[in-house]
């Protein structure tokens, strides 16, 4: 039997390896469900910016109407 010289055989980086390839495209719904689970595990983000309501002077998120009933009615009459 002749000895096999290993230097003569081409050696590639991916010889003998199978690369992972998805079988089907992940749908938008499945992707969003998976991401929602990750967000639920991490918890909600903390709001960094708050503005003072000009009517009742309580802190609120920007571009939102204040939660108080009397304040929101006053803001509605003032804006609309």
C-alpha positions, 0 to 999 in steps of 0.5 A, a space after each residue: 500500500 502506498 502512503 497517502 501524502 497529506 500535503 497533496 490534498 487541498 485543505 479548505 476552511 470548510 471541509 467536512 463542516 455543514 453551515 447552518 441555514 434556516 429552512 424557511 423564512 421567519 415570518 414577521 409575526 413570529 419574529 415580533 412574538 419572539 422579540 416581545 418575549 425578550 422585552 417581557 423578560 428584560 422589563 420595560 425601559 425607564 422613561 428618561 425625559 419628563 416635562 412639566 404640565 403647564 396647567 397642573 405643573 405635574 411631570 408628564 411624558 412629552 407630547 402626551 396629555 396629562 392623566 388628571 381629569 380636570 387637567 385634561 379637560 382644561 387642556 382640551 378646551 385650551 387646544 381644541 
